[in-house]
């Protein structure tokens, strides 16, 4: 089993986040680091501080040399997919090919409504998300992209320079919607992230994903399977959680570090996880 960590840039400060990433860059157990893409804190006081995910990720790319890095995951409705494709290509170049492109359909009604960004119904979000994935892959891989969809229209659109990674940075799709999100993951993703839950819940969602792969003629082994792991300060409990998820097929455990972010937790955590 492989491991990563996540520092959501909420209810924290830049110095603490940066310290964690710099230390983690020298700990081989952690292969990647992740932020999130929200403007308000989630699952806490939404009036608190929240740093913008892509800006922090770009700065963290410059502060590290080894860690792969990504947002888990980017809400597609916050940025036009052509703009996002340009952002991702640039960050892949800046990081020398270390970007993981996390994508999701979006869900946060509070911040979307406050900013006047249309979220839409669940069906509309899914339709828009699938179009956006197609647009992004086209801009990554084709000299020009023409696309005529309900939500996006492109005419001989260019995205230069291309990302370092070919054919493109791995796309990580987060979400567990069985009819649409997991089907979109089966079509476009190289990595699927389970937001978290029991091993039994993960196993069920994994089986749905693999059925969509079969329906589309996709080899399911092409899609890395990951899950969030919650770290509450007890390294043994986190290791036990990781082991249980590994038994049902989780390949990458992404440990969520709660604020206040402290790099001192990393070595004990890495030691506990390395025995799995």
N, C-alpha and C positions, 0 to 999 in steps of 0.2 A: 504494500500500500504506500502511496505517495502523499505528501502533505504540503499544505500552503497555509497562509494566514490572511486575515482580513481586518483592516482597521477602518471601520466606517468613520468618515470625517465629521462626525456629529458629537456635540457635547465634549469637545476636545480642543486642543490647540495645535498649531503647526509644529512647534518645537517638539512636542511629545510624539506626534506621529512620525516625524522625521527621524527621531532617535530610534524608534522601533525598527524602522525600515533599514537604517544603516547597520544596526546590529544583526538583523535577520539576513542581510546580504552576505554575511560571513558564516551563516549556519546552514550547512548543506541539506539538512533535513527538510528545510522549507524551500520548495522549488519555485514558488510564486507568491506574490503579495497582491491583495485586492482592496479596492475602495468601493464606494457605491455611488449612485447617481441620483441624489435627491437634493432639494434645496431647503427643506425643512427636516428636522430630526424625525425619525420614524419610531414607533413603538415606545415613545417617551414624550416629554414635553415639547410640543412642536414649535414653541416660541424660542427654544434654545438656539445656540450657535450651530451652524452647519457650513462647512467649507465645500466649495464646488468640486465635484469629483474628478472631472477631466483636467482641470487646472492643477489640482494637487497631484494627480497621476503623472502629469508631464514633469512637474518639479521632482517627484520621486524617481522618475526615470533618470534624471540627471544626477541624482544623489546616490544611485546604485549602479552596479556593473554586471551583476550575475542574475538577480531575480527576474523572472518573467512577471508581467504585471498587467492588471486589467481592472475594469469596473464590473462589479457583479450586482446588477447589470445595468446597462444604459437604457433608460426609458426612451423608446424610439420616437415618441410624440414630442419630445422636447427640442429636437433638432431635425431639420430636413435630412433625409438619408444621404443626399449628395454632399451636404456640408459635413456630416459625420464621416463619410468615406474619406474626405480630404483630411479631416482631423486625424483619423486612424492611420492613414498612410504616412502622414507627417510624424506622428508619434512613433510609428514602427521604425522610421528612419532615425529619429533622434535616439531611440533606445537600442539601435543596432539589432533590430529584429527580435525584440523581446515582448511585443504586445500580444495580449490575448483580448480579442474583441467580444466583450460581454454585451448581449442584446436581450431586451425584453419588450413586451407589448405595452408596458406602463400600467399603473394601477392607482396611483396616489391621487385621490380626488381633492384633498385639501389643498395641496400646493398647486395642482393644475388649475383648480378653480380660482385660487387667489391670484394667479398670474395671468388668467384669461387664456390659458392654453387648453384647447379642446381635447378632452380625453375620449369621449365617445362611449357608446355601449360596449359590452364585452365582445359582441360580434364585430362591431366596427373596429375595435382595437386589434382583433385578430386579423381582419382583412388588411388593415393598414400595415400591420407588422409583417405579414407575408410579402406584401408589395415592397416594403422597405428592405427586407433581406435580399430580394431579387435585385433591387437597384444597387445595393452596396456591393454585392458580388460582381455584378456587371461592371461597375466602376473600378473595382480592384483588378479585373482580369481582361477587360476589353479596351482597345484603343479608344473607341467611342461607344457610348451607350444611348440607345433610343428606347424609351419605355412609355407605354400608354396605359396607365392604370386609373382607377377611380380616385386615388389619393395623390399620386405622383405622376408627373409627365416630364420626360426628358427628351431633348432633341440633340443628337450627336454630342452628348455631354462627355467631357474629358476629366480625367483625374490623374494629373502628373505632378510629381513623379509617383510611380507605383510603390507599394510597400516593399520592404526588403524581403519578407517572407513570401514564398511563392507556393501555390498560386495566390495566397493571401494569408494574413494572420488568422490563426484558428478562431472560429466563431463559437463562442460559448452562449448558448441560449438557456436562460433561466425561466422556470415556471413549470407548472404541473397540470395545466389544463389538458384533459385527455383527448378531446375532440380536435382542438386546433393547435395549441402551443406545442404539444408533443409531436404532432404531425409536421409542423414547421421545423422543429428540431430534427426530425428524421430526414427532412429534405435538405436543410442547409447547414446543420451544426457539425462541428468536429468535437464538441464538448457539450454535454448537458448537465446543468446544475439543479440538484434537488434542494429546495430552500431549507429543508430540515423536517424531521419527524421521526417516526419509529422505523426500525428496519423493515417491518411488514409493509408500511406505507410506501417506503422506497421501492421495495421489490415489486409491488403492484404497478407503480408508475413506470418502472423499468420495463416490465413486461408489455405495458401499453406502448411505450416507445419502440420496443423491438417489433411489435406487431405492425406499427406504422412503417418501420424500415422494411419489413417483409412485403408489405403492400406496395411500396415504392421501388422495390428491387435494390435496396441499400443494405450493405453489409453492416450490421449493428456494431461490429468490432471496430469500425471506423470512428465511433463516437465515444469519447472519454466520459466516464460516469463519475460525477462528484457530488458531495453533499456538504452543507454547512455542519460544523461541529461547534457547539457552544462551550466556551471556556469560562467558568465562573470562579476560577482561582484554584481548583483542585485538579492537579495534573493527572492523578490516577483515574479520576472520574472521566476526564476527557479521553484518556487512553482507552478506557473500557468502552466508552461510546464509539470510538474509532474502530476498535476491534469488532464490535457488534455490527457496525455498518459494513466493514470489510467482508464479513462473512456472507453478506447478501449481495456483494458485487460492487460496492463503492470502491473506486480505484484511487480517487483523490479526495482526501479529507481537508476541508478548508476551515481552519479554526478561527472563529470570530472572537477577537480580543475586545472586551468592553473597556470603555474609558473609566478612570484615567489610564492612558496608554503608558506602559512602563516596560522598557526593554529587558528588565531583570527577569521577567517571566519566561523569556524565550528559551534560555538554556535548559532549565528544568523541564519545560514542556517538550523540547526537542529530545531530551534524554528519554522521557517516558514514551514518546511516540516511536522512537527508533527501535524499540523492542517489539513492535507489532509486526 
